Amino acid sequence: MCGDKLYKLEALETHNIIPLAKAGTEDIDNLQYLHKIGHKTIQSVRRSVKAET
């Protein structure tokens, strides 16, 4: 997602593109692997957008 390369032994996190709370699934086409920091960034943005609505 960020375009950075992954490195050996680097921790990855699985991200639901459409959140489970919004009828997303665990199907492979709704999942992506992200660096830990990238996943936290996406979650933070989602939380701030949700708070604004």
N, CA, C and O atoms as a printed pandas DataFrame, in Angstrom:
     atom_number atom_name residue_name chain_id  residue_number  x_coord  y_coord  z_coord
0              1         N          MET        A               1    0.825   -1.192    0.000
1              2        CA          MET        A               1    0.000    0.000    0.000
2              3         C          MET        A               1    0.872    1.259    0.000
3              4         O          MET        A               1    0.605    2.203   -0.745
4              5         N          CYS        A               2    1.909    1.270    0.833
5              6        CA          CYS        A               2    2.771    2.454    0.914
6              7         C          CYS        A               2    3.872    2.426   -0.139
7              8         O          CYS        A               2    4.508    3.446   -0.407
8              9         N          GLY        A               3    4.095    1.263   -0.730
9             10        CA          GLY        A               3    5.126    1.140   -1.750
10            11         C          GLY        A               3    6.487    0.741   -1.202
11            12         O          GLY        A               3    7.392    0.440   -1.979
12            13         N          ASP        A               4    6.656    0.732    0.123
13            14        CA          ASP        A               4    7.917    0.304    0.715
14            15         C          ASP        A               4    8.058   -1.203    0.607
15            16         O          ASP        A               4    7.066   -1.932    0.607
16            17         N          LYS        A               5    9.291   -1.661    0.516
17            18        CA          LYS        A               5    9.563   -3.095    0.467
18            19         C          LYS        A               5    9.435   -3.693    1.860
19            20         O          LYS        A               5    9.633   -3.016    2.868
20            21         N          LEU        A               6    9.103   -4.962    1.893
21            22        CA          LEU        A               6    9.061   -5.695    3.158
22            23         C          LEU        A               6   10.431   -6.310    3.410
23            24         O          LEU        A               6   11.145   -6.681    2.479
24            25         N          TYR        A               7   10.776   -6.408    4.663
25            26        CA          TYR        A               7   12.065   -6.967    5.033
26            27         C          TYR        A               7   11.873   -8.263    5.793
27            28         O          TYR        A               7   10.825   -8.488    6.399
28            29         N          LYS        A               8   12.884   -9.114    5.760
29            30        CA          LYS        A               8   12.827  -10.386    6.477
30            31         C          LYS        A               8   12.459  -10.166    7.935
31            32         O          LYS        A               8   12.941   -9.234    8.580
32            33         N          LEU        A               9   11.616  -11.022    8.433
33            34        CA          LEU        A               9   11.182  -11.040    9.833
34            35         C          LEU        A               9   10.387   -9.803   10.242
35            36         O          LEU        A               9   10.133   -9.595   11.428
36            37         N          GLU        A              10    9.995   -8.990    9.278
37            38        CA          GLU        A              10    9.195   -7.809    9.594
38            39         C          GLU        A              10    7.765   -8.239    9.907
39            40         O          GLU        A              10    7.182   -9.061    9.200
40            41         N          ALA        A              11    7.220   -7.683   10.952
41            42        CA          ALA        A              11    5.851   -8.014   11.334
42            43         C          ALA        A              11    4.865   -7.368   10.367
43            44         O          ALA        A              11    4.981   -6.186   10.042
44            45         N          LEU        A              12    3.903   -8.150    9.916
45            46        CA          LEU        A              12    2.840   -7.653    9.064
46            47         C          LEU        A              12    1.521   -7.778    9.801
47            48         O          LEU        A              12    1.381   -8.595   10.711
48            49         N          GLU        A              13    0.574   -6.980    9.411
49            50        CA          GLU        A              13   -0.758   -7.071    9.989
50            51         C          GLU        A              13   -1.758   -7.212    8.853
51            52         O          GLU        A              13   -1.576   -6.648    7.774
52            53         N          THR        A              14   -2.807   -7.966    9.105
53            54        CA          THR        A              14   -3.856   -8.159    8.126
54            55         C          THR        A              14   -4.919   -7.087    8.333
55            56         O          THR        A              14   -5.409   -6.881    9.443
56            57         N          HIS        A              15   -5.256   -6.421    7.260
57            58        CA          HIS        A              15   -6.209   -5.308    7.299
58            59         C          HIS        A              15   -7.442   -5.666    6.484
59            60         O          HIS        A              15   -7.329   -6.149    5.358
60            61         N          ASN        A              16   -8.623   -5.429    7.055
61            62        CA          ASN        A              16   -9.871   -5.593    6.313
62            63         C          ASN        A              16  -10.141   -4.294    5.569
63            64         O          ASN        A              16  -10.319   -3.250    6.196
64            65         N          ILE        A              17  -10.174   -4.342    4.259
65            66        CA          ILE        A              17  -10.402   -3.155    3.451
66            67         C          ILE        A              17  -11.762   -2.553    3.801
67            68         O          ILE        A              17  -11.869   -1.361    4.088
68            69         N          ILE        A              18  -12.793   -3.386    3.774
69            70        CA          ILE        A              18  -14.105   -2.980    4.285
70            71         C          ILE        A              18  -14.192   -3.582    5.679
71            72         O          ILE        A              18  -14.179   -4.804    5.824
72            73         N          PRO        A              19  -14.279   -2.749    6.701
73            74        CA          PRO        A              19  -14.275   -3.264    8.070
74            75         C          PRO        A              19  -15.393   -4.283    8.322
75            76         O          PRO        A              19  -16.471   -4.202    7.735
76            77         N          LEU        A              20  -15.114   -5.222    9.189
77            78        CA          LEU        A              20  -16.117   -6.221    9.545
78            79         C          LEU        A              20  -17.374   -5.565   10.097
79            80         O          LEU        A              20  -18.483   -6.046    9.865
80            81         N          ALA        A              21  -17.203   -4.465   10.826
81            82        CA          ALA        A              21  -18.342   -3.748   11.407
82            83         C          ALA        A              21  -19.234   -3.108   10.344
83            84         O          ALA        A              21  -20.365   -2.715   10.629
84            85         N          LYS        A              22  -18.718   -3.006    9.117
85            86        CA          LYS        A              22  -19.504   -2.426    8.025
86            87         C          LYS        A              22  -19.786   -3.477    6.963
87            88         O          LYS        A              22  -19.793   -3.187    5.767
88            89         N          ALA        A              23  -20.018   -4.697    7.418
89            90        CA          ALA        A              23  -20.370   -5.834    6.551
90            91         C          ALA        A              23  -19.209   -6.333    5.697
91            92         O          ALA        A              23  -19.430   -7.006    4.690
92            93         N          GLY        A              24  -17.980   -6.012    6.082
93            94        CA          GLY        A              24  -16.820   -6.560    5.399
94            95         C          GLY        A              24  -16.681   -8.036    5.742
95            96         O          GLY        A              24  -17.300   -8.518    6.690
96            97         N          THR        A              25  -15.888   -8.736    4.990
97            98        CA          THR        A              25  -15.711  -10.177    5.206
98            99         C          THR        A              25  -14.244  -10.503    5.425
99           100         O          THR        A              25  -13.374   -9.637    5.333
100          101         N          GLU        A              26  -13.993  -11.759    5.715
101          102        CA          GLU        A              26  -12.626  -12.270    5.837
102          103         C          GLU        A              26  -12.171  -12.903    4.527
103          104         O          GLU        A              26  -11.160  -13.606    4.495
104          105         N          ASP        A              27  -12.913  -12.659    3.445
105          106        CA          ASP        A              27  -12.535  -13.178    2.135
106          107         C          ASP        A              27  -11.227  -12.537    1.684
107          108         O          ASP        A              27  -10.934  -11.393    2.030
108          109         N          ILE        A              28  -10.457  -13.274    0.919
109          110        CA          ILE        A              28   -9.134  -12.832    0.495
110          111         C          ILE        A              28   -9.186  -11.508   -0.258
111          112         O          ILE        A              28   -8.243  -10.720   -0.182
112          113         N          ASP        A              29  -10.271  -11.250   -0.984
113          114        CA          ASP        A              29  -10.345  -10.001   -1.745
114          115         C          ASP        A              29  -10.673   -8.792   -0.874
115          116         O          ASP        A              29  -10.686   -7.663   -1.365
116          117         N          ASN        A              30  -10.938   -9.015    0.415
117          118        CA          ASN        A              30  -11.176   -7.909    1.345
118          119         C          ASN        A              30  -10.017   -7.756    2.331
119          120         O          ASN        A              30  -10.113   -6.986    3.287
120          121         N          LEU        A              31   -8.947   -8.472    2.105
121          122        CA          LEU        A              31   -7.801   -8.427    3.018
122          123         C          LEU        A              31   -6.573   -7.893    2.306
123          124         O          LEU        A              31   -6.381   -8.106    1.109
124          125         N          GLN        A              32   -5.754   -7.203    3.061
125          126        CA          GLN        A              32   -4.439   -6.800    2.565
126          127         C          GLN        A              32   -3.452   -6.834    3.725
127          128         O          GLN        A              32   -3.816   -6.603    4.878
128          129         N          TYR        A              33   -2.213   -7.123    3.400
129          130        CA          TYR        A              33   -1.160   -7.157    4.413
130          131         C          TYR        A              33   -0.436   -5.823    4.402
131          132         O          TYR        A              33   -0.046   -5.314    3.351
132          133         N          LEU        A              34   -0.266   -5.273    5.588
133          134        CA          LEU        A              34    0.356   -3.963    5.722
134          135         C          LEU        A              34    1.476   -4.000    6.752
135          136         O          LEU        A              34    1.488   -4.845    7.647
136          137         N          HIS        A              35    2.429   -3.060    6.611
137          138        CA          HIS        A              35    3.389   -2.839    7.685
138          139         C          HIS        A              35    2.582   -2.442    8.923
139          140         O          HIS        A              35    1.489   -1.889    8.801
140          141         N          LYS        A              36    3.100   -2.712   10.067
141          142        CA          LYS        A              36    2.398   -2.383   11.305
142          143         C          LYS        A              36    2.063   -0.894   11.389
143          144         O          LYS        A              36    0.949   -0.535   11.769
144          145         N          ILE        A              37    2.999   -0.040   11.045
145          146        CA          ILE        A              37    2.773    1.406   11.139
146          147         C          ILE        A              37    1.716    1.865   10.134
147          148         O          ILE        A              37    0.917    2.751   10.435
148          149         N          GLY        A              38    1.711    1.268    8.948
149          150        CA          GLY        A              38    0.705    1.610    7.953
150          151         C          GLY        A              38   -0.691    1.235    8.400
151          152         O          GLY        A              38   -1.652    1.966    8.160
152          153         N          HIS        A              39   -0.796    0.092    9.052
153          154        CA          HIS        A              39   -2.088   -0.356    9.559
154          155         C          HIS        A              39   -2.587    0.589   10.651
155          156         O          HIS        A              39   -3.766    0.943   10.678
156          157         N          LYS        A              40   -1.707    0.990   11.532
157          158        CA          LYS        A              40   -2.088    1.926   12.597
158          159         C          LYS        A              40   -2.530    3.263   12.003
159          160         O          LYS        A              40   -3.472    3.883   12.495
160          161         N          THR        A              41   -1.852    3.701   10.954
161          162        CA          THR        A              41   -2.209    4.958   10.307
162          163         C          THR        A              41   -3.610    4.892    9.721
163          164         O          THR        A              41   -4.406    5.812    9.906
164          165         N          ILE        A              42   -3.915    3.816    9.020
165          166        CA          ILE        A              42   -5.246    3.655    8.426
166          167         C          ILE        A              42   -6.311    3.637    9.513
167          168         O          ILE        A              42   -7.349    4.285    9.382
168          169         N          GLN        A              43   -6.058    2.902   10.578
169          170        CA          GLN        A              43   -7.035    2.835   11.665
170          171         C          GLN        A              43   -7.234    4.202   12.304
171          172         O          GLN        A              43   -8.358    4.561   12.654
172          173         N          SER        A              44   -6.172    4.960   12.458
173          174        CA          SER        A              44   -6.256    6.286   13.050
174          175         C          SER        A              44   -7.091    7.222   12.175
175          176         O          SER        A              44   -7.918    7.980   12.683
176          177         N          VAL        A              45   -6.875    7.169   10.876
177          178        CA          VAL        A              45   -7.633    8.001    9.942
178          179         C          VAL        A              45   -9.112    7.626   10.005
179          180         O          VAL        A              45   -9.980    8.499   10.042
180          181         N          ARG        A              46   -9.389    6.332   10.017
181          182        CA          ARG        A              46  -10.794    5.895   10.107
182          183         C          ARG        A              46  -11.452    6.389   11.377
183          184         O          ARG        A              46  -12.604    6.823   11.353
184          185         N          ARG        A              47  -10.728    6.327   12.496
185          186        CA          ARG        A              47  -11.294    6.781   13.763
186          187         C          ARG        A              47  -11.586    8.284   13.720
187          188         O          ARG        A              47  -12.622    8.730   14.213
188          189         N          SER        A              48  -10.680    9.056   13.137
189          190        CA          SER        A              48  -10.888   10.507   13.104
190          191         C          SER        A              48  -12.044   10.872   12.173
191          192         O          SER        A              48  -12.802   11.797   12.466
192          193         N          VAL        A              49  -12.186   10.168   11.073
193          194        CA          VAL        A              49  -13.300   10.414   10.150
194          195         C          VAL        A              49  -14.608   10.048   10.827
195          196         O          VAL        A              49  -15.596   10.774   10.715
196          197         N          LYS        A              50  -14.619    8.927   11.528
197          198        CA          LYS        A              50  -15.823    8.484   12.243
198          199         C          LYS        A              50  -16.212    9.502   13.317
199          200         O          LYS        A              50  -17.396    9.776   13.516
200          201         N          ALA        A              51  -15.233   10.053   13.996
201          202        CA          ALA        A              51  -15.494   11.028   15.060
202          203         C          ALA        A              51  -16.086   12.328   14.497
203          204         O          ALA        A              51  -16.851   13.013   15.176
204          205         N          GLU        A              52  -15.729   12.655   13.265
205          206        CA          GLU        A              52  -16.229   13.873   12.649
206          207         C          GLU        A              52  -17.679   13.754   12.192
207          208         O          GLU        A              52  -18.363   14.763   12.020
208          209         N          THR        A              53  -18.146   12.529   11.998
209          210        CA          THR        A              53  -19.515   12.346   11.486
210          211         C          THR        A              53  -20.529   12.195   12.595
211          212         O          THR        A              53  -21.719   12.033   12.325
